[in-house]
Amino acid sequence: MIYLSMLLPASYVFSAEQVTAQQFVNLQQGNSSFAGFRRAHAKGACVAGYFEPSGQLSALTQLPIFAQGTTPFIGRFSIAGNNPTAPDLTNDKFLALLSV
């Protein structure tokens, strides 16, 4: 058994807050599957560009990305969930960046 407290949406009803392994897998997969799309954050847009810091943070950190210079990056803006047709006006939005 897997025990969860406040991790489940109210629409999922389980007795005594006990969740079986299969119920947990079903929760992670969402209400339906969308063939050919990611399981999480299915809707998104990729970006590429350059990060150009001002250099003012270099006195506070040793991370080279905050020193002056230009760092190329790739990134992805996404919306939570597995629905690739989710509305753009949802509250759950995410950003992932990778310096290359």
N, C-alpha and C positions, 0 to 999 in steps of 0.2 A: 504494500500500500504506500501511496505517496500522500503526505499531509500538506495541505495548503491552507493558508489563512485568507489574506485579502488579495490573493493573486487572480482569483476567478471573477469574471463579470457576473453581475446579478442574474443574468439570463440562464446561467448554468446552475442547476440545483442538484446538490449532492448531499446525502444524509451524513450527519456527524462530521462534516468537512473532510471525509475520506474520499480520495479519488483513486480509481484504478489506473493502472499503467495505460490501458487502452483509452480511457477517458482523457488522460493527459495528452496522449498522442493526438486524439481527435481535436482537442483544444488548440494545439499547436498548428494543426493543419487548417484550421478555420472552418467555416460553414460549408465551403465547397472548394473544389480544386480547379485550377486554371492551367490546363496543359500548356507547357512551353514557357511558363512564367516562374519567377522566383517564388519560394514558399513564404518568404517574409519580405516586406517592402517591395511588392511586385511593381508598383507604379513609381517611376522616378525619371530623372533626367541627369545625364552626365555633363560635366563641365571640365574644362581644362584652362589653365592660365598660369600666371606668375604671382607669387607672394613677394611683395616689396616692403619689408618692415622699415620703420623710421629709424631704428637703431636705439631708441630711447629705453627699450627693455633690456638691452645688452648689459646694463649695469646691475640688473636685478636677477639675471639668469645666465647660465652658461650654455643654454641651448643655441646651437649655431644658426638655427632658422630665424632667431630674433636679432641676430647681428645684421649689420647693413649688407645688402647684396640682394640678388634676385634668386628665388627658388621656384622652379617649375613645379606644378602640382596637377593632379587629376582629382576629380571629386564627383559626388553623386548626391543630388537632392532627392529625397524620397518621402512617400506617405506610408504610414503604418498599415500593416495588414497584408493579406495575400490577394486582394482584389485589384487587378490591373485597370479596372474601370472606376475606381473609387473617385469621389468628387474631390476637386482640387482645394475646396474650402474647408477641409477637415482641420481640426486643431492639432493633430499629431503629425508633425513634419520633422524630418531628420536631415542631417548633413554629415557626410563622411569625406575626409580629405586625406590624400596620400601625396607626400612630397616625393618627386622622382628625380 
